[in-house]
Amino acid sequence: MKGKRIIMRVFVCFGFLLAATSAQAQTYTTVVNSNTKTVTTTGPTATATTVMTSKSGNTATYTTTVTKNGGSGYQPMGNGGYSPMGR
């Protein structure tokens, strides 16, 4: 039982890390479902879902799927793209 708690804590930390490293100040929501063993983090432009796909003894396999939501997207150079000075 203790091992399951540690795994879920790792997933929660992953969700917070994803939110903390975003380039813009945006809202992210992380949902942990211990019954289905999934962690879902939803942001303005994408949703990341991690699912435990198999377990054998002390080894577990997880799959993370990232789905783009559309959103405005991050454009570090602005809407016009890169424009060198003088052009």
C-alpha positions in Angstrom: 0.0 0.0 0.0 2.9 2.4 0.8 4.3 1.9 -2.7 1.0 3.0 -4.3 1.1 6.2 -2.3 4.6 7.0 -3.4 3.7 6.4 -7.1 0.7 8.7 -6.8 2.8 11.4 -5.1 5.3 11.2 -8.0 2.4 11.8 -10.5 1.1 14.7 -8.5 4.6 16.2 -8.4 4.8 15.7 -12.2 1.6 17.6 -12.6 2.9 20.5 -10.5 6.2 20.5 -12.3 4.4 20.7 -15.6 2.4 23.7 -14.4 5.4 25.4 -12.8 7.6 25.2 -15.9 5.0 26.8 -18.2 6.4 29.8 -20.1 3.3 31.9 -19.4 1.3 32.4 -16.2 -1.6 30.1 -17.0 -4.0 27.9 -15.0 -3.5 24.2 -14.9 -5.7 21.6 -13.3 -4.4 18.2 -12.1 -6.7 15.3 -11.2 -5.4 12.1 -9.6 -7.7 9.1 -9.7 -6.4 6.3 -7.6 -9.2 3.9 -8.6 -8.2 4.0 -12.3 -4.6 4.8 -11.6 -4.5 7.9 -13.8 -3.2 11.4 -13.5 -4.6 14.1 -15.8 -3.2 17.6 -16.1 -5.2 20.0 -18.2 -4.0 23.4 -19.3 -5.1 26.0 -21.9 -3.3 24.4 -24.8 -2.9 20.7 -23.9 -4.0 17.8 -21.7 -1.5 15.2 -20.4 -2.8 11.9 -19.1 -0.6 9.3 -17.4 -2.1 5.7 -17.1 -0.6 2.6 -15.5 -0.8 0.2 -18.4 0.6 -2.9 -16.7 2.1 -4.2 -13.5 4.1 -7.4 -12.9 5.6 -7.9 -9.4 7.6 -4.8 -8.5 7.6 -3.4 -12.0 4.9 -1.1 -13.4 4.7 0.4 -16.8 3.1 3.9 -17.4 2.0 5.6 -20.6 1.7 9.4 -20.9 -0.4 10.8 -23.7 -0.4 14.6 -24.5 -3.3 15.9 -26.5 -3.3 19.4 -27.9 -6.5 21.4 -27.1 -6.1 24.0 -29.8 -5.6 27.1 -27.7 -3.8 30.2 -28.8 -0.4 28.6 -28.4 2.8 30.3 -27.1 4.5 32.5 -29.7 7.7 33.9 -28.2 8.4 36.1 -31.2 4.8 37.5 -31.3 2.2 37.0 -34.0 4.5 38.3 -36.8 7.3 35.9 -36.1 11.0 36.8 -36.2 11.9 40.1 -37.7 15.5 41.2 -37.7 16.3 44.8 -37.0 16.3 47.0 -40.1 14.0 44.8 -42.1 
